[in-house]
Amino acid sequence: YISGLWRRRQYIAYVSASELRSQQINTVLGNLWHLLNPALSIAIYYVIFGLLLDTTRGVDNFILFLTVGIFVFQFTQRTTTQGATSITQNVGLLKAIRFPRALLPVTSTLTETMSSLPTYVLIYVMALITGQAARWQWVLVPVVMAFQLLFNLGAAMIAARATTHFRDTTQLLPFFFRLLLYASGVIFLASAYAQSQYSWLFTGNPMFCYITITRWCVMGGELGTSILVSALVWTTALLVGGFLWFRAGEERYGRD
């Protein structure tokens, strides 16, 4: 099954690139919205939480802190959301052609990864603009993104099969990610607000782990081993478990 996916790798890359080009094709600014959307989110969150509510406690460079948090979080959010509809939006294709069904969530994951690359470049730009000193750990950001890509792929496969069983999954995902946003330390420093006895709630949150690791690469600070272990365990479990669960429903896709 995996060999079948690998033989179609050129097709996956072609479709992903074509889908990326077609996004926002009818808008004036086109694919520039891939940068504008998260940039506008940063501006809104900075005004509300940085200026009005003053949640900058313990953070020196809050704009960069916010930038990393939002970009890393939205990478997973968009990938999972698009993966959720990768099967249900291609029922006609599933009925007409025989191919490994995992090709669809893999393709949607690659598309969102490609669209997220400019935002990760913007992290470096924002770091330099805000006066963050360059660190050798900056070269580790692509490595962290690669591991998060595997995590996202597992999440996309789980969401894809869940949607085939329960179509309202796509309606529930925005609420789930809205809750996860506030539970992942995207807009505040968790250690400055959460009591120590509840720190495990953040350590056990894979999004908090990936955000924390990326912030460490860009901004420095402390990085506990438990954060790295949690991210690795979540990535392995979600990738393997998501693939096996998706593969188990192979014959049902396009028929339900």
C-alpha positions as CSV (number, residue, x, y, z in Angstrom):
1,Y,0.0,0.0,0.0
2,I,2.8,2.4,0.9
3,S,4.7,1.4,-2.2
4,G,1.6,2.4,-4.2
5,L,1.7,5.8,-2.7
6,W,5.4,6.1,-3.3
7,R,5.0,5.2,-7.0
8,R,2.5,8.1,-7.3
9,R,4.8,10.7,-5.6
10,Q,5.2,12.7,-8.8
11,Y,1.4,12.9,-9.2
12,I,1.1,14.0,-5.5
13,A,3.6,16.7,-6.0
14,Y,2.0,17.9,-9.2
15,V,-1.6,18.0,-7.8
16,S,-0.4,19.7,-4.6
17,A,1.4,22.5,-6.6
18,S,-1.6,22.9,-8.9
19,E,-4.0,23.1,-6.0
20,L,-1.8,25.7,-4.3
21,R,-1.7,27.8,-7.5
22,S,-5.5,27.6,-7.8
23,Q,-6.1,28.8,-4.3
24,Q,-7.2,32.5,-4.1
25,I,-7.0,32.6,-7.9
26,N,-10.1,34.8,-8.1
27,T,-8.9,37.3,-5.5
28,V,-7.0,40.5,-6.4
29,L,-4.0,39.7,-4.2
30,G,-4.0,36.0,-5.2
31,N,-1.8,33.7,-3.1
32,L,-0.4,36.7,-1.2
33,W,-3.3,35.9,1.1
34,H,-1.3,33.0,2.4
35,L,0.8,35.6,4.1
36,L,-1.8,38.3,4.7
37,N,-4.2,36.0,6.6
38,P,-1.8,35.0,9.4
39,A,-0.3,38.6,9.4
40,L,-3.7,40.0,10.0
41,S,-4.3,37.5,12.8
42,I,-1.0,38.6,14.4
43,A,-2.1,42.2,14.3
44,I,-5.5,41.5,15.8
45,Y,-4.2,39.3,18.6
46,Y,-1.4,41.8,19.3
47,V,-3.8,44.6,19.7
48,I,-6.3,42.6,21.9
49,F,-4.0,40.5,24.0
50,G,-0.7,42.5,23.8
51,L,-2.0,46.1,24.2
52,L,-5.6,45.9,25.6
53,L,-5.3,42.9,27.9
54,D,-1.5,43.0,28.4
55,T,-0.8,39.3,28.4
56,T,2.8,39.9,27.6
57,R,3.8,38.9,31.1
58,G,7.3,37.3,31.0
59,V,7.7,37.8,27.2
60,D,10.2,40.4,26.0
61,N,9.5,40.1,22.2
62,F,5.8,39.6,22.3
63,I,5.3,40.2,18.5
64,L,7.8,37.4,17.6
65,F,6.4,35.2,20.4
66,L,2.9,35.7,18.9
67,T,4.1,35.2,15.3
68,V,5.7,31.8,16.0
69,G,2.7,30.6,18.0
70,I,0.1,31.6,15.4
71,F,2.1,30.2,12.4
72,V,2.8,26.9,14.0
73,F,-0.7,26.5,15.3
74,Q,-2.3,27.4,12.0
75,F,-0.1,25.0,10.1
76,T,-1.7,22.1,11.9
77,Q,-5.2,23.7,12.0
78,R,-5.3,24.2,8.2
79,T,-3.8,20.8,7.4
80,T,-6.3,18.9,9.6
81,T,-9.3,20.9,8.3
82,Q,-8.4,20.3,4.7
83,G,-7.6,16.7,5.3
84,A,-11.1,16.3,6.8
85,T,-12.7,17.0,3.5
86,S,-10.2,15.3,1.3
87,I,-12.4,12.2,0.9
88,T,-15.9,13.6,1.0
89,Q,-15.0,16.2,-1.7
90,N,-13.7,13.6,-4.1
91,V,-16.4,10.9,-4.1
92,G,-16.7,11.0,-7.9
93,L,-12.9,10.4,-8.3
94,L,-13.1,7.5,-5.7
95,K,-15.8,5.8,-7.7
96,A,-14.1,6.2,-11.0
97,I,-10.5,5.3,-10.3
98,R,-8.8,2.7,-8.2
99,F,-5.9,4.0,-6.2
100,P,-4.7,4.1,-2.6
101,R,-7.2,6.4,-0.8
102,A,-4.5,7.8,1.5
103,L,-3.2,9.7,-1.6
104,L,-6.0,12.3,-1.0
105,P,-5.1,13.3,2.6
106,V,-1.4,13.0,1.7
107,T,-1.9,15.5,-1.2
108,S,-3.9,17.9,0.9
109,T,-1.3,17.8,3.6
110,L,1.5,18.5,1.1
111,T,-0.5,21.4,-0.3
112,E,-0.9,23.0,3.1
113,T,2.7,22.5,3.9
114,M,3.7,24.3,0.7
115,S,1.4,27.1,1.5
116,S,2.9,27.4,5.0
117,L,6.5,27.7,3.8
118,P,6.3,31.5,3.2
119,T,4.9,32.0,6.7
120,Y,7.9,30.2,8.2
121,V,10.2,32.4,6.2
122,L,8.3,35.4,7.6
123,I,9.3,34.2,11.1
124,Y,12.9,34.8,10.3
125,V,12.0,38.2,8.8
126,M,10.0,39.2,11.9
127,A,12.8,38.1,14.1
128,L,15.3,40.3,12.4
129,I,12.8,43.3,12.3
130,T,12.1,43.0,16.0
131,G,15.8,42.9,16.9
132,Q,16.1,39.2,17.8
133,A,19.7,38.1,17.5
134,A,20.4,35.3,15.0
135,R,21.0,31.9,16.6
136,W,22.4,28.7,15.1
137,Q,19.3,27.0,16.3
138,W,17.4,28.8,13.5
139,V,18.5,26.0,11.2
140,L,16.5,23.6,13.3
141,V,13.2,25.2,12.4
142,P,12.8,23.2,9.1
143,V,13.5,20.0,11.1
144,V,10.8,20.8,13.6
145,M,8.5,21.7,10.7
146,A,9.2,18.3,9.1
147,F,8.3,16.4,12.2
148,Q,5.1,18.6,12.5
149,L,4.3,17.6,8.9
150,L,4.3,14.0,10.0
151,F,2.1,14.8,12.9
152,N,-0.3,16.8,10.6
153,L,-0.5,13.9,8.2
154,G,-1.7,11.6,10.9
155,A,-4.2,14.2,12.1
156,A,-5.4,14.7,8.5
157,M,-6.0,10.9,8.0
158,I,-7.9,10.7,11.2
159,A,-10.0,13.7,10.3
160,A,-10.6,12.3,6.8
161,R,-12.0,9.0,8.0
162,A,-14.0,10.6,10.8
163,T,-15.7,12.9,8.3
164,T,-16.8,9.9,6.2
165,H,-18.6,8.4,9.2
166,F,-19.8,11.7,10.7
167,R,-20.1,14.6,8.2
168,D,-20.6,17.1,11.0
169,T,-16.9,16.6,11.9
170,T,-16.1,19.6,9.6
171,Q,-18.5,21.7,11.6
172,L,-17.0,20.7,14.9
173,L,-13.3,21.1,14.0
174,P,-13.4,25.0,14.2
175,F,-14.7,24.8,17.8
176,F,-12.1,22.2,18.7
177,F,-9.2,24.3,17.4
178,R,-10.6,27.4,19.0
179,L,-10.5,25.6,22.3
180,L,-7.0,24.2,21.5
181,L,-5.8,27.7,20.6
182,Y,-6.3,28.9,24.2
183,A,-4.9,25.6,25.6
184,S,-1.7,25.7,23.6
185,G,0.0,28.9,24.8
186,V,-0.4,30.6,21.5
187,I,-1.1,34.0,22.9
188,F,0.4,33.9,26.3
189,L,3.3,32.4,28.2
190,A,1.9,29.3,29.9
191,S,4.4,29.3,32.7
192,A,3.4,32.8,33.7
193,Y,-0.3,32.1,34.1
194,A,-0.8,28.3,34.7
195,Q,-0.1,27.0,38.2
196,S,2.7,24.4,38.4
197,Q,0.4,21.5,39.3
198,Y,-1.4,22.0,35.9
199,S,1.8,22.1,33.8
200,W,1.3,18.5,32.6
201,L,-1.8,19.7,30.8
202,F,0.5,21.8,28.5
203,T,3.3,19.2,28.3
204,G,0.7,16.6,27.2
205,N,-0.6,19.0,24.5
206,P,1.2,18.3,21.2
207,M,0.5,21.8,19.8
208,F,2.0,23.4,22.9
209,C,5.0,21.2,22.4
210,Y,5.6,22.1,18.8
211,I,5.0,25.8,19.5
212,T,7.4,25.7,22.4
213,I,10.1,23.9,20.5
214,T,9.9,26.3,17.5
215,R,10.0,29.3,19.9
216,W,13.1,27.9,21.5
217,C,14.7,27.5,18.1
218,V,13.9,31.1,17.2
219,M,14.0,33.0,20.5
220,G,16.0,30.8,22.9
221,G,15.0,30.2,26.5
222,E,14.5,26.9,28.3
223,L,13.4,23.6,26.7
224,G,12.6,20.7,28.9
225,T,13.2,17.1,27.8
226,S,9.6,16.3,28.5
227,I,8.5,18.7,25.8
228,L,10.6,16.8,23.2
229,V,9.5,13.4,24.4
230,S,5.8,14.4,24.3
231,A,6.1,15.8,20.7
232,L,7.9,12.7,19.5
233,V,5.4,10.3,21.2
234,W,2.4,12.3,19.8
235,T,3.9,12.4,16.3
236,T,4.6,8.6,16.2
237,A,1.3,7.7,17.7
238,L,-0.8,9.9,15.4
239,L,1.1,9.1,12.3
240,V,1.1,5.3,12.8
241,G,-2.4,5.1,14.4
242,G,-3.9,7.6,11.9
243,F,-2.5,5.6,9.0
244,L,-3.7,2.3,10.3
245,W,-7.2,3.6,11.1
246,F,-7.5,5.3,7.7
247,R,-6.2,2.2,5.9
248,A,-8.8,0.0,7.7
249,G,-11.6,1.9,6.1
250,E,-10.1,1.8,2.6
251,E,-13.0,-0.2,1.0
252,R,-15.7,2.1,2.4
253,Y,-14.5,5.4,1.0
254,G,-16.7,6.5,-1.9
255,R,-19.4,4.0,-1.1
256,D,-20.9,5.4,2.1
